[in-house]
Amino acid sequence: MIETQHTPDDYDSPWKEALERYLPDALALLFPAAFAGIDWSPGYSFLDKELQKVVRDARLGRRLADKLVRVAQAQVSSPKRQAGNQEHHGRLPLAS
């Protein structure tokens, strides 16, 4: 009888690849407020190596995120939105 080695299913990689290919569309669909706060004209870059440096020495429990993307923040046009951005110190909230 030939033994076959069982490998765990890889559900993570297809999602990561989809995000790398379709990041703007994925954010527009799943996180429209975050999408609206990004200036897409300068482009974006994935910072996988930088993320690995940060988490390498950290004590990790359950990891909820393992993709890091650099984007440009859209210019603030209204006073209400400006006040909201100051609350987050220039970082965009991912969910509203």
MMTF fields as JSON, N, C-alpha, C and O atoms, coordinates in Angstrom:
{
  "mmtfVersion": "1.0.0",
  "mmtfProducer": "UNKNOWN",
  "numBonds": 383,
  "numAtoms": 384,
  "numGroups": 96,
  "numChains": 1,
  "numModels": 1,
  "chainsPerModel": [1],
  "groupsPerChain": [96],
  "chainIdList": ["A"],
  "bondAtomList": [4, 2, 8, 6, 12, 10, 16, 14, 20, 18, 24, 22, 28, 26, 32, 30, 36, 34, 40, 38, 44, 42, 48, 46, 52, 50, 56, 54, 60, 58, 64, 62, 68, 66, 72, 70, 76, 74, 80, 78, 84, 82, 88, 86, 92, 90, 96, 94, 100, 98, 104, 102, 108, 106, 112, 110, 116, 114, 120, 118, 124, 122, 128, 126, 132, 130, 136, 134, 140, 138, 144, 142, 148, 146, 152, 150, 156, 154, 160, 158, 164, 162, 168, 166, 172, 170, 176, 174, 180, 178, 184, 182, 188, 186, 192, 190, 196, 194, 200, 198, 204, 202, 208, 206, 212, 210, 216, 214, 220, 218, 224, 222, 228, 226, 232, 230, 236, 234, 240, 238, 244, 242, 248, 246, 252, 250, 256, 254, 260, 258, 264, 262, 268, 266, 272, 270, 276, 274, 280, 278, 284, 282, 288, 286, 292, 290, 296, 294, 300, 298, 304, 302, 308, 306, 312, 310, 316, 314, 320, 318, 324, 322, 328, 326, 332, 330, 336, 334, 340, 338, 344, 342, 348, 346, 352, 350, 356, 354, 360, 358, 364, 362, 368, 366, 372, 370, 376, 374, 380, 378],
  "bondOrderList": [1, 1, 1, 1, 1, 1, 1, 1, 1, 1, 1, 1, 1, 1, 1, 1, 1, 1, 1, 1, 1, 1, 1, 1, 1, 1, 1, 1, 1, 1, 1, 1, 1, 1, 1, 1, 1, 1, 1, 1, 1, 1, 1, 1, 1, 1, 1, 1, 1, 1, 1, 1, 1, 1, 1, 1, 1, 1, 1, 1, 1, 1, 1, 1, 1, 1, 1, 1, 1, 1, 1, 1, 1, 1, 1, 1, 1, 1, 1, 1, 1, 1, 1, 1, 1, 1, 1, 1, 1, 1, 1, 1, 1, 1, 1],
  "groupList": [{"groupName": "MET", "atomNameList": ["N", "CA", "C", "O"], "elementList": ["N", "C", "C", "O"], "formalChargeList": [0, 0, 0, 0], "bondAtomList": [1, 0, 2, 1, 3, 2], "bondOrderList": [1, 1, 2], "singleLetterCode": "M", "chemCompType": "L-PEPTIDE LINKING"}, {"groupName": "ILE", "atomNameList": ["N", "CA", "C", "O"], "elementList": ["N", "C", "C", "O"], "formalChargeList": [0, 0, 0, 0], "bondAtomList": [1, 0, 2, 1, 3, 2], "bondOrderList": [1, 1, 2], "singleLetterCode": "I", "chemCompType": "L-PEPTIDE LINKING"}, {"groupName": "GLU", "atomNameList": ["N", "CA", "C", "O"], "elementList": ["N", "C", "C", "O"], "formalChargeList": [0, 0, 0, 0], "bondAtomList": [1, 0, 2, 1, 3, 2], "bondOrderList": [1, 1, 2], "singleLetterCode": "E", "chemCompType": "L-PEPTIDE LINKING"}, {"groupName": "THR", "atomNameList": ["N", "CA", "C", "O"], "elementList": ["N", "C", "C", "O"], "formalChargeList": [0, 0, 0, 0], "bondAtomList": [1, 0, 2, 1, 3, 2], "bondOrderList": [1, 1, 2], "singleLetterCode": "T", "chemCompType": "L-PEPTIDE LINKING"}, {"groupName": "GLN", "atomNameList": ["N", "CA", "C", "O"], "elementList": ["N", "C", "C", "O"], "formalChargeList": [0, 0, 0, 0], "bondAtomList": [1, 0, 2, 1, 3, 2], "bondOrderList": [1, 1, 2], "singleLetterCode": "Q", "chemCompType": "L-PEPTIDE LINKING"}, {"groupName": "HIS", "atomNameList": ["N", "CA", "C", "O"], "elementList": ["N", "C", "C", "O"], "formalChargeList": [0, 0, 0, 0], "bondAtomList": [1, 0, 2, 1, 3, 2], "bondOrderList": [1, 1, 2], "singleLetterCode": "H", "chemCompType": "L-PEPTIDE LINKING"}, {"groupName": "PRO", "atomNameList": ["N", "CA", "C", "O"], "elementList": ["N", "C", "C", "O"], "formalChargeList": [0, 0, 0, 0], "bondAtomList": [1, 0, 2, 1, 3, 2], "bondOrderList": [1, 1, 2], "singleLetterCode": "P", "chemCompType": "L-PEPTIDE LINKING"}, {"groupName": "ASP", "atomNameList": ["N", "CA", "C", "O"], "elementList": ["N", "C", "C", "O"], "formalChargeList": [0, 0, 0, 0], "bondAtomList": [1, 0, 2, 1, 3, 2], "bondOrderList": [1, 1, 2], "singleLetterCode": "D", "chemCompType": "L-PEPTIDE LINKING"}, {"groupName": "TYR", "atomNameList": ["N", "CA", "C", "O"], "elementList": ["N", "C", "C", "O"], "formalChargeList": [0, 0, 0, 0], "bondAtomList": [1, 0, 2, 1, 3, 2], "bondOrderList": [1, 1, 2], "singleLetterCode": "Y", "chemCompType": "L-PEPTIDE LINKING"}, {"groupName": "SER", "atomNameList": ["N", "CA", "C", "O"], "elementList": ["N", "C", "C", "O"], "formalChargeList": [0, 0, 0, 0], "bondAtomList": [1, 0, 2, 1, 3, 2], "bondOrderList": [1, 1, 2], "singleLetterCode": "S", "chemCompType": "L-PEPTIDE LINKING"}, {"groupName": "TRP", "atomNameList": ["N", "CA", "C", "O"], "elementList": ["N", "C", "C", "O"], "formalChargeList": [0, 0, 0, 0], "bondAtomList": [1, 0, 2, 1, 3, 2], "bondOrderList": [1, 1, 2], "singleLetterCode": "W", "chemCompType": "L-PEPTIDE LINKING"}, {"groupName": "LYS", "atomNameList": ["N", "CA", "C", "O"], "elementList": ["N", "C", "C", "O"], "formalChargeList": [0, 0, 0, 0], "bondAtomList": [1, 0, 2, 1, 3, 2], "bondOrderList": [1, 1, 2], "singleLetterCode": "K", "chemCompType": "L-PEPTIDE LINKING"}, {"groupName": "ALA", "atomNameList": ["N", "CA", "C", "O"], "elementList": ["N", "C", "C", "O"], "formalChargeList": [0, 0, 0, 0], "bondAtomList": [1, 0, 2, 1, 3, 2], "bondOrderList": [1, 1, 2], "singleLetterCode": "A", "chemCompType": "L-PEPTIDE LINKING"}, {"groupName": "LEU", "atomNameList": ["N", "CA", "C", "O"], "elementList": ["N", "C", "C", "O"], "formalChargeList": [0, 0, 0, 0], "bondAtomList": [1, 0, 2, 1, 3, 2], "bondOrderList": [1, 1, 2], "singleLetterCode": "L", "chemCompType": "L-PEPTIDE LINKING"}, {"groupName": "ARG", "atomNameList": ["N", "CA", "C", "O"], "elementList": ["N", "C", "C", "O"], "formalChargeList": [0, 0, 0, 0], "bondAtomList": [1, 0, 2, 1, 3, 2], "bondOrderList": [1, 1, 2], "singleLetterCode": "R", "chemCompType": "L-PEPTIDE LINKING"}, {"groupName": "PHE", "atomNameList": ["N", "CA", "C", "O"], "elementList": ["N", "C", "C", "O"], "formalChargeList": [0, 0, 0, 0], "bondAtomList": [1, 0, 2, 1, 3, 2], "bondOrderList": [1, 1, 2], "singleLetterCode": "F", "chemCompType": "L-PEPTIDE LINKING"}, {"groupName": "GLY", "atomNameList": ["N", "CA", "C", "O"], "elementList": ["N", "C", "C", "O"], "formalChargeList": [0, 0, 0, 0], "bondAtomList": [1, 0, 2, 1, 3, 2], "bondOrderList": [1, 1, 2], "singleLetterCode": "G", "chemCompType": "PEPTIDE LINKING"}, {"groupName": "VAL", "atomNameList": ["N", "CA", "C", "O"], "elementList": ["N", "C", "C", "O"], "formalChargeList": [0, 0, 0, 0], "bondAtomList": [1, 0, 2, 1, 3, 2], "bondOrderList": [1, 1, 2], "singleLetterCode": "V", "chemCompType": "L-PEPTIDE LINKING"}, {"groupName": "ASN", "atomNameList": ["N", "CA", "C", "O"], "elementList": ["N", "C", "C", "O"], "formalChargeList": [0, 0, 0, 0], "bondAtomList": [1, 0, 2, 1, 3, 2], "bondOrderList": [1, 1, 2], "singleLetterCode": "N", "chemCompType": "L-PEPTIDE LINKING"}],
  "groupTypeList": [0, 1, 2, 3, 4, 5, 3, 6, 7, 7, 8, 7, 9, 6, 10, 11, 2, 12, 13, 2, 14, 8, 13, 6, 7, 12, 13, 12, 13, 13, 15, 6, 12, 12, 15, 12, 16, 1, 7, 10, 9, 6, 16, 8, 9, 15, 13, 7, 11, 2, 13, 4, 11, 17, 17, 14, 7, 12, 14, 13, 16, 14, 14, 13, 12, 7, 11, 13, 17, 14, 17, 12, 4, 12, 4, 17, 9, 9, 6, 11, 14, 4, 12, 16, 18, 4, 2, 5, 5, 16, 14, 13, 6, 13, 12, 9],
  "groupIdList": [1, 2, 3, 4, 5, 6, 7, 8, 9, 10, 11, 12, 13, 14, 15, 16, 17, 18, 19, 20, 21, 22, 23, 24, 25, 26, 27, 28, 29, 30, 31, 32, 33, 34, 35, 36, 37, 38, 39, 40, 41, 42, 43, 44, 45, 46, 47, 48, 49, 50, 51, 52, 53, 54, 55, 56, 57, 58, 59, 60, 61, 62, 63, 64, 65, 66, 67, 68, 69, 70, 71, 72, 73, 74, 75, 76, 77, 78, 79, 80, 81, 82, 83, 84, 85, 86, 87, 88, 89, 90, 91, 92, 93, 94, 95, 96],
  "secStructList": [7, 7, 7, 7, 7, 7, 7, 7, 7, 7, 7, 2, 2, 2, 2, 2, 2, 2, 2, 2, 2, 2, 2, 2, 2, 2, 2, 2, 2, 2, 7, 2, 2, 2, 2, 2, 6, 3, 3, 7, 6, 6, 7, 7, 3, 3, 7, 2, 2, 2, 2, 2, 2, 2, 2, 2, 1, 1, 7, 7, 1, 1, 7, 7, 7, 7, 7, 7, 3, 3, 7, 3, 3, 7, 7, 7, 7, 1, 2, 2, 2, 2, 2, 2, 2, 2, 2, 6, 6, 6, 7, 7, 7, 1, 7, 7],
  "xCoordList": [0.84, 0.0, 0.893, 1.858, 0.588, 1.341, 0.735, -0.47, 1.601, 1.126, 1.219, 2.221, 0.195, 0.225, 0.273, -0.406, 1.066, 1.183, 0.089, -0.053, -0.678, -1.768, -1.207, -0.532, -1.481, -1.067, -2.308, -3.362, -2.177, -3.356, -3.769, -2.936, -5.057, -5.565, -5.054, -4.952, -4.737, -4.216, -5.304, -5.486, -6.029, -7.087, -6.592, -7.251, -5.456, -4.932, -4.309, -4.563, -3.507, -2.775, -3.669, -3.357, -4.76, -5.612, -6.174, -6.295, -6.521, -7.04, -5.952, -6.215, -4.748, -3.641, -3.346, -3.12, -3.35, -3.103, -4.21, -3.93, -5.446, -6.563, -6.408, -6.647, -6.008, -5.792, -4.673, -4.777, -3.6, -2.497, -2.922, -2.463, -3.778, -4.227, -5.333, -5.366, -6.237, -7.457, -7.679, -8.824, -6.623, -6.771, -7.793, -8.692, -7.705, -8.694, -10.132, -11.019, -10.356, -11.709, -12.178, -13.338, -11.284, -11.641, -11.996, -12.978, -11.205, -11.513, -12.803, -13.586, -13.025, -14.264, -15.482, -16.506, -15.367, -16.48, -16.642, -17.757, -15.547, -15.622, -15.51, -16.103, -14.744, -14.511, -14.632, -13.63, -15.848, -16.007, -15.517, -15.026, -15.634, -15.159, -13.643, -13.109, -12.951, -11.492, -11.088, -10.163, -11.772, -11.479, -11.595, -10.751, -12.645, -12.877, -11.803, -11.569, -11.155, -10.134, -8.743, -7.785, -8.617, -7.305, -7.174, -8.091, -6.031, -5.681, -4.935, -3.786, -5.583, -5.019, -4.056, -3.34, -4.021, -3.198, -1.702, -1.053, -1.11, 0.319, 0.604, 1.762, -0.446, -0.254, -0.207, -0.49, 0.149, 0.246, 1.319, 1.677, 1.826, 2.853, 2.632, 2.238, 2.888, 2.786, 4.113, 5.185, 4.021, 5.206, 5.366, 5.435, 5.424, 5.506, 6.794, 6.765, 7.917, 9.197, 9.202, 9.695, 8.662, 8.6, 7.713, 8.036, 6.594, 5.691, 6.384, 6.252, 7.117, 7.821, 8.848, 9.023, 9.527, 10.487, 9.792, 10.331, 8.612, 7.881, 7.386, 7.51, 6.838, 6.232, 7.211, 6.88, 8.388, 9.35, 9.668, 9.679, 9.923, 10.311, 9.143, 9.32, 7.966, 6.797, 6.263, 6.362, 5.711, 5.035, 3.659, 2.831, 3.44, 2.197, 1.199, 1.51, 0.011, -1.106, -1.728, -1.036, -3.004, -3.703, -3.447, -3.709, -2.938, -2.674, -3.925, -4.501, -4.341, -5.547, -5.224, -6.082, -4.011, -3.633, -2.182, -1.339, -1.893, -0.508, -0.198, 0.659, -0.901, -0.601, -0.549, -1.397, 0.44, 0.602, 0.756, 1.561, -0.02, -0.026, 0.176, -0.455, 1.057, 1.25, 0.382, 0.469, -0.456, -1.313, -1.197, -0.732, -1.613, -1.634, -3.025, -4.026, -3.078, -4.37, -4.915, -4.189, -6.199, -6.852, -6.882, -6.892, -6.895, -6.964, -8.321, -9.352, -8.303, -9.527, -10.188, -9.527, -11.506, -12.18, -13.207, -13.5, -13.761, -14.791, -14.301, -13.503, -14.77, -14.353, -14.734, -13.975, -15.907, -16.346, -15.371, -14.971, -15.001, -14.07, -12.688, -11.991, -12.304, -11.01, -10.939, -9.924, -11.983, -12.017, -11.929, -11.246, -12.604, -12.555, -11.171, -10.744, -10.454, -9.105, -8.144, -7.212, -8.349, -7.47, -7.616, -6.644, -8.802, -9.015, -8.132, -7.683, -7.874, -7.109, -5.655, -4.915, -5.232, -3.836, -3.307, -2.174, -4.11, -3.682, -3.866, -3.611, -4.295, -4.537, -6.013, -6.872, -6.286, -7.665, -8.281, -7.641, -9.505, -10.174, -10.573, -10.968, -10.476, -10.806, -12.287, -12.772, -12.994, -14.447, -15.153, -14.625, -16.346, -17.105, -18.273, -19.032],
  "yCoordList": [-1.176, 0.0, 1.251, 1.32, 2.2, 3.448, 4.458, 4.708, 5.034, 6.049, 7.42, 7.749, 8.189, 9.561, 10.505, 10.312, 11.501, 12.482, 13.526, 14.132, 13.728, 14.702, 16.085, 16.282, 17.032, 18.416, 19.234, 19.029, 20.16, 20.979, 21.852, 22.292, 22.086, 22.95, 24.367, 24.842, 25.029, 26.397, 27.349, 27.561, 27.924, 28.868, 30.306, 31.212, 30.52, 31.858, 32.456, 33.615, 31.679, 32.196, 32.744, 33.802, 32.078, 32.657, 34.026, 34.904, 34.213, 35.511, 36.572, 37.7, 36.225, 37.183, 37.56, 38.73, 36.576, 36.853, 37.739, 38.647, 37.479, 38.303, 39.742, 40.681, 39.924, 41.279, 41.984, 43.173, 41.257, 41.873, 42.296, 43.32, 41.527, 41.862, 42.902, 43.749, 42.845, 43.641, 44.485, 44.669, 45.002, 45.736, 46.87, 46.912, 47.794, 48.879, 48.366, 48.861, 47.391, 46.849, 46.153, 46.285, 45.418, 44.725, 45.726, 45.536, 46.788, 47.793, 48.539, 48.846, 48.83, 49.511, 48.663, 49.193, 47.362, 46.46, 46.212, 46.273, 45.934, 45.505, 46.634, 46.561, 47.685, 48.801, 50.126, 50.811, 50.493, 51.677, 52.966, 53.853, 53.094, 54.317, 54.418, 55.499, 53.321, 53.319, 53.605, 54.38, 52.988, 53.212, 54.69, 55.238, 55.328, 56.746, 57.641, 58.747, 57.182, 57.984, 57.817, 58.387, 57.041, 56.777, 57.516, 57.513, 58.146, 58.741, 57.661, 57.349, 57.095, 55.976, 56.421, 55.589, 57.724, 58.181, 57.912, 57.597, 58.014, 57.691, 56.193, 55.777, 55.391, 53.945, 53.466, 54.222, 52.218, 51.614, 50.539, 50.058, 50.169, 49.131, 48.209, 48.649, 46.937, 45.952, 45.915, 45.921, 45.879, 45.946, 44.637, 44.639, 43.53, 42.22, 42.055, 41.523, 42.508, 42.366, 43.205, 42.759, 44.409, 45.274, 44.667, 44.732, 44.078, 43.447, 42.267, 42.077, 41.482, 40.337, 40.786, 40.117, 41.904, 42.431, 42.8, 42.565, 43.372, 43.803, 42.613, 42.605, 41.621, 40.506, 39.385, 38.497, 39.401, 38.314, 38.11, 36.982, 39.202, 39.111, 39.276, 39.164, 39.538, 39.728, 38.375, 37.379, 38.361, 37.15, 37.152, 38.026, 36.177, 36.177, 35.186, 34.026, 35.681, 34.795, 34.503, 34.153, 34.649, 34.477, 35.699, 36.826, 35.483, 36.595, 36.883, 35.991, 38.139, 38.526, 39.157, 39.209, 39.633, 40.271, 39.952, 39.959, 39.673, 39.472, 40.051, 39.542, 41.111, 41.908, 43.355, 43.809, 44.064, 45.466, 46.226, 45.851, 47.295, 48.05, 49.527, 50.077, 50.159, 51.61, 52.287, 51.987, 53.208, 53.995, 55.461, 55.78, 56.337, 57.771, 58.161, 57.698, 59.007, 59.476, 60.562, 61.462, 60.463, 61.475, 62.801, 62.829, 63.886, 65.208, 65.405, 64.996, 66.03, 66.293, 67.532, 68.546, 67.452, 68.588, 69.254, 70.436, 68.518, 69.128, 69.207, 68.372, 70.204, 70.315, 69.09, 68.681, 68.492, 67.317, 66.158, 65.475, 65.948, 64.863, 65.149, 64.236, 66.408, 66.795, 66.46, 65.942, 66.744, 66.428, 64.929, 64.473, 64.167, 62.714, 62.173, 61.236, 62.729, 62.264, 62.584, 61.818, 63.697, 64.038, 63.042, 62.759, 62.505, 61.492, 60.282, 59.661, 59.936, 58.742, 59.06, 58.198, 60.269, 60.681, 60.366, 59.909, 60.606, 60.42, 59.0, 58.746, 58.077, 56.704, 56.561, 57.157, 55.775, 55.552, 54.415, 53.379, 54.582, 53.454, 52.46, 52.872, 51.178, 50.175, 49.862, 49.329, 50.166, 49.9, 51.1, 51.782, 51.337, 52.47, 51.977, 52.779],
  "zCoordList": [0.0, 0.0, 0.0, 0.762, -0.817, -0.909, 0.05, 0.04, 0.879, 1.812, 1.153, 0.518, 1.305, 0.8, 1.975, 2.984, 1.831, 2.905, 2.74, 1.678, 3.799, 3.769, 4.064, 5.074, 3.195, 3.441, 3.748, 3.148, 4.684, 5.019, 3.836, 3.043, 3.743, 2.681, 2.887, 4.018, 1.803, 1.866, 1.395, 0.197, 2.362, 2.031, 2.099, 1.59, 2.713, 2.937, 1.669, 1.341, 0.97, -0.196, -1.304, -1.851, -1.659, -2.708, -2.33, -3.185, -1.044, -0.61, -0.692, -1.111, -0.301, -0.363, -1.813, -2.122, -2.691, -4.099, -4.681, -5.464, -4.305, -4.779, -4.291, -5.05, -3.028, -2.52, -3.269, -3.566, -3.576, -4.306, -5.71, -6.216, -6.326, -7.687, -7.716, -8.608, -6.751, -6.806, -5.561, -5.149, -4.951, -3.699, -3.78, -2.94, -4.746, -4.773, -4.869, -4.173, -5.719, -5.869, -4.591, -4.201, -3.946, -2.711, -1.611, -0.894, -1.476, -0.462, -0.785, 0.113, -2.063, -2.456, -2.092, -1.661, -2.266, -1.975, -0.481, 0.038, 0.215, 1.607, 2.629, 3.705, 2.29, 3.21, 2.45, 2.246, 2.029, 1.185, 1.844, 1.146, 3.153, 3.824, 3.742, 3.491, 3.948, 3.823, 2.383, 2.143, 1.423, 0.008, -0.343, -1.052, 0.16, -0.138, 0.476, -0.012, 1.531, 2.187, 1.615, 2.137, 0.548, -0.053, -1.37, -2.19, -1.566, -2.86, -3.637, -3.325, -4.639, -5.382, -6.479, -7.036, -6.804, -7.932, -7.765, -8.762, -6.564, -6.47, -6.438, -6.453, -6.395, -6.332, -4.893, -3.964, -4.72, -3.394, -3.446, -4.521, -2.288, -2.261, -1.071, 0.009, -1.283, -0.225, 0.522, -0.084, 1.839, 2.686, 3.465, 4.694, 2.738, 3.375, 4.185, 5.295, 3.636, 4.355, 5.62, 6.656, 5.55, 6.728, 7.808, 8.994, 7.394, 8.356, 9.036, 10.245, 8.261, 8.844, 9.882, 10.901, 9.639, 10.608, 11.912, 12.994, 11.814, 12.997, 13.803, 15.028, 13.148, 13.87, 14.194, 14.979, 13.62, 13.825, 15.311, 15.803, 16.007, 17.404, 18.371, 19.584, 17.847, 18.712, 19.162, 18.445, 20.327, 20.793, 20.149, 20.408, 19.323, 18.555, 19.118, 19.388, 19.281, 19.564, 18.209, 17.253, 18.145, 16.876, 16.011, 16.431, 14.806, 13.893, 13.095, 12.472, 13.119, 12.399, 11.059, 10.178, 10.892, 9.637, 9.336, 10.232, 8.084, 7.714, 6.334, 5.612, 5.986, 4.8, 5.256, 6.025, 4.782, 5.116, 3.803, 2.95, 3.647, 2.395, 2.699, 3.602, 1.942, 2.056, 1.0, -0.191, 1.469, 0.584, 0.978, 2.072, 0.098, 0.394, 0.856, 0.311, 1.855, 2.356, 1.439, 1.019, 1.139, 0.309, 1.055, 2.285, 0.314, 0.926, 1.578, 1.042, 2.727, 3.474, 2.898, 2.672, 2.657, 2.04, 2.946, 2.772, 3.911, 4.762, 6.201, 6.627, 6.96, 8.368, 9.19, 10.069, 8.921, 9.659, 9.426, 10.369, 8.186, 7.854, 8.435, 8.878, 8.429, 8.967, 10.458, 10.924, 11.197, 12.625, 12.842, 13.759, 12.017, 12.129, 11.862, 12.536, 10.902, 10.597, 11.729, 11.975, 12.426, 13.528, 14.657, 15.358, 14.848, 15.882, 15.66, 16.624, 14.416, 14.086, 13.818, 13.345, 14.107, 13.937, 12.527, 12.375, 11.528, 10.149, 9.634, 8.456, 10.464, 10.014, 9.684, 10.333, 8.685, 8.283, 9.082, 9.264, 9.563, 10.191, 9.096, 8.005, 9.372, 8.355, 8.314, 7.316, 9.335, 9.315, 9.917, 10.795, 9.429, 9.982, 10.776, 11.32]
}
